[in-house]
Amino acid sequence: METSQGPIEHVLARLRAAETDLAFIEVKKAAGGLPKDVWPTVSAFSNGSGGLIILGLDEANGFAPTQGFDAAAIRDALSDGFRPRSGGESPGPVSPRPLGSIDIAVVDGGSIVVADVEPLPATMKPAFVTTQGKEGGTYERVGDGDRRMSAYGVFLLSTDGTQPHVDTEPVRGTTLDDLDTDQVERFIARLRRRRPRSVADLTTTVDILARHNVLATDRETPTLAGLLAFGRYPQHSLPQAMVTFAVYPAKAKNVYVSETRMLDRRVIEGPIPAMVDDCVRAVLQNIQVRRIVAGSGARDEPEIPEVAIREAVTNALTHRDYSPWALGDQVRVELYPDRLEITNPGGIWGGRRVLDLFDGSSRSRNAVLSAMLADVPMLDRDESVSENAGSGIPTMTGALGRAGLAAPRYLASVTSMTVVLDRHGLLNPDTDQWLASIRASSLDPDSRRALVLVHRGYAVDDQVLRAQLAMDSADARAVLRGLVDEGWLQYPRRTDGAYRQGPRLEAADVHVPEATARFPLRGSLDERIIKVLAPGPELSVHEIGERLGATAGSLRPRLRVLVAEGAIVATAPPTSRSRRYRIARPTT
C-alpha cells in the first residue's frame, strides 16, 4: 500500500527503527475497538500538514500486529467519522469533517487499518473534536504527540482567511503630539515627490495623515501603524512592540560556556525605522568580518550580508501579529555561533506555506503598515524602510547566495515564525562529515547541497533549489530527480508540496545500521509507475493500473505529482479521455 509517508513497508521499518511514533505517523494498538484518542490525532493532522494513523499495531511489541484486531469493524467505525453529514444529522466526531482515505493493509500476516489524513484548507480550519468544542478541542502535532492548541493558536487559525485590520485601529490615549514631527514632514515631502496624486487635493497635515491611515477616522488619534512608523516612543502605549537582542555562546540557549549565559543582551525600542537600524547594528557588532580583496583594493564584509539582516528584521517587524492576543510578545533576534534567528509572533498569514514565500509575491497580515513603510524614510537617510513589492526574500536569498550562504530558512508554527540565517556555507567541515557518514560524499556538489538543505529542515522544491543554488528550474528538477532515482529523496506528497526524505536519508536520520538492507530502495508507487512507463509506449491510467495491479483512484494523485515535477509527461489535459503518460526525456 502506498501512503503519503511512503509504502507501508517503509513506514513500518521507520517506526521499528525509531521505536516510537513519528511526527507524521501515529500508531494505536486499538485492541478493544476504535480508541477515543484517535480523534485528537485527526484534529492535529488536519490542522497541520496531514499525517498517517495506523490502527492495529502494538508499539510495546515492536509494532507487531495486534492480536484479535478486528480490522473491518475498526475501518467502518473510523470511516463513519470521516463521512459527510446531512443537514438533519448531528455533526461527526471532528468538525469540520476531516478529509482523507481509510483502507485495510496486511503486514506480517496481520490486518491493520491505515488512515491517511489530509490537511484542511485554510478557510476550513481549525478542525476540533466536536464534543470538546473549538476552544478546548483543537489540537496540534508536537513531536510525536497531540497537544491542545492555545487559545491564541485557535484564534489565528480561525481568522487566517480574512484580512486583519488591527493596524488601522486607533491607539487609545495617544495624539498627534506622540508622533515625530520631523519624520512626519519627511514622509509628506516624500509623498509629494513620489506619489503626488495621493496628496494633490489636500492642504493640511491632518488631511494627509488621515488619508494615509497615520491617523484614525477621528482625525486625532494615531493608528497602530502610524504610531509604529512615526512614534516618538511607541513603547509607552505598546510596551512589548519592541525587539530583544541576545548573543548566546553555544548553539542552544540552555548551554552555558564557563557559566556565561549571554555574551550580549539589549532591548531595542523606538519606531520601526529606528529598531531596524539598531538591530542591524547590534548584529554587525557581534559577528565576524572578512577582508575581501577586490581589484587593487579591499573591503570588509560581514559573514552575514547586512542587506539580508536588514530585510529579515524588517519583515519580522512588518508582518508580526499585532492583535491583542500577541501584543504581550516581542520580536526576538538571537545570535548563535552557527546562525542568526529572528522570531516574530504569528505564523504565516493567508493560508500560505513556507514554499510559497520564495515566489516573489507580496501578501501581508498588516496591509496598511506594509504599504505605509514603503514611504516612511529611515531616520538618517532618504531610503524607505521597505519596498512592499515582494522583493525582500529574493533580495535576502541573492545576497546570501553571493556570500556562499544558504537562503533563509523558515520555521513556521501556527503562532510564530522564525527565519534562520546561517553564518557558514552549506558545504563546510560539519556537513562534509555528515555527508561522509551517510556515504554521499561522491555525489556532485549540487546534489550534496540539496541533501544538506533537506537535512537542515528546508522545505525543498525546484523553486527553492533554484534560489538556493542559483540554477534554472530545469537543472534544479534534474538534481532532485537524480536524488529520487538514487533513493535519497522522494517526490512530494502533493503537487504543491516539498520533496521528502527518501529511504536512504530516512535510514541515516534514525541511525539504522546497514540502512540499504532494512530500507529497500525500490518499490514505491512512484518508482513502479516510472519503471512501467520507461520502455514505452504511452499508457493510460487504466493501462498503468493493469500492469501494476493498482486502481485508477490510487494512481491519479501520484501521476499528478510526477507530471508536476517533470518526471513524466501527460499527452492531453486532465479532463481528456485520451490522456496518456510517458517518461519525460532529458532536455539538452
MOQUI-V876298 format. One record per helix or strand of 3 or more residues. SS is the DSSP state (a for helix, b for strand). FROM is the first residue (numbers start at 1). LEN is the number of residues. Records with the same first field share a line. If there is no record, write none. Layout:
SS: FROM-LEN ; FROM-LEN
This chain:
a: 8-11 ; 38-10 ; 59-3 ; 71-12 ; 122-3 ; 130-8 ; 151-9 ; 166-3 ; 176-3 ; 181-14 ; 196-3 ; 205-7 ; 224-7 ; 234-3 ; 272-13 ; 306-14 ; 354-6 ; 367-7 ; 392-11 ; 429-9 ; 445-11 ; 462-8 ; 473-13 ; 503-7 ; 515-4 ; 525-10 ; 541-8 ; 552-13
b: 25-4 ; 51-5 ; 99-9 ; 110-9 ; 138-5 ; 145-4 ; 243-5 ; 264-5 ; 289-6 ; 297-6 ; 331-5 ; 339-7 ; 409-4 ; 416-7 ; 568-3 ; 581-3
